[in-house]
Amino acid sequence: MIAHWPRLAPSTAAVLFAALLLPPARAWLEGRMSLQMLVQIPLLIGTGCLLGGALPPRIAAGIARWNHHGITSLVLATLAGMFWMLPRSLDAAVSEPWMAFAKFTSVPLLIGLPLGLGWPRMGFVVRGVFLLELIATFFRLGWLYLVSPVRLCNNYLLDDQQRSGMAMLVIGGLVLAGVAIKLVWGRFDRQ
Amino acid sequence: MPILRTLLASGLLLVLGGAALTVATDGFQAFTSETARRLAVRRDPPLVPAVLLETQSGARLNLADLRGRWVLVDFVYTRCLSWCLALGGEFAQLQDQLDAPLAEDKLVLLSISFDPAHDTPAELSAYQERFRSRGHGWIAARPMSDEGSRQLLRTFGVTVVPDGMGGYVHNAAIHVVDPQGRLVRILDSGNTQTVAQTVRDDIER
């Protein structure tokens, strides 16, 4: 889907990235755990995804030689994703300037870009593994954030944390429903 | 061979990523910044800054002047209706349980306000009264400058967040400062027995 409009992708990514960097946008999105975790970071991943479609074909082809079925992409995005799932990282990204810098660079480049490059190359099984892992993570973490009686981030309030947990359960449920609908009624193109 | 190259790249990423995650979580011990600050203090105790404070009696007190004694520090704001109520009650109880070292001047209890604009000496004194302070060994104080306040919160690793209802939420704990003026331990509040025992052990060691 991203590949259909490669010419617009880099400018869209640049505009989105610049918008996220604006101090009022940062203050608003980082003021709540739910917004940082479930809006800001996903949008940063989105900017990286868009960049994937904009890479010069020669570089993309070079990377593809090391990225059979998008597996390398998946490994890199998962590892970087695990780092940014730590409550500690979310906390530090708000209070430490160097961690904020790390977030704004590593989330697009180490999660978004690999996913953008890898997704079109992933077959049915690899996509299935990725989505299953995603759904399970949302359920596990959502549950933890919902029931934890202690604050996991010093910068965020407990009710905000519980809202984030609830939202993660809902998102996990929606992705699961999407996968189920696709399995029942969707078409699968063999790669 | 794209498959072999992919395996090689993925394996390398797993090793590097695993190492990065190990470092980022202090060897999978600290997933939250609260655990991390407690570990960091144990490993490498920071020196408490020489900040000028004003006490509940209106006297000036430099934090550095408390060296030579153990100090238990908590951070409060007197309008607080939740955690600090527990913390205030706890310090009053600790006055009883740590009566001996307090009387021998080996130990001081110190409540520092992070809301200095509101917490005047009168408010601080009223705060202690509310918990029936036993009158000895417990100082309530406010930093005399914003810079001092920032330095303290930074060194102790205390994060204060507005709670949206005119008050604050903060990572409440009891901080142990040794006679050399180093923050050596951060203890959970809510269990005075454990705090008192730990501090007695530390003093006798």
Interface residues (C-beta under 8 A of the other chain):
Chain A: A64 R65 W66 N67 H68 H69 I71 T72 V75 L76 L79 A80 M82 F83 L86 P87 R88 S89 D91 A92 S95 V150 R151 L152 C153 N154 N155 Y156 L157 L158
Chain B: P2 I3 R5 T6 L8 A9 S10 L13 L14 G17 G18 A20 L21 A24 T25 A30 F31 T32 S33 E34 T35 A36 T159 V161 D163 G164 V169 H170 N171
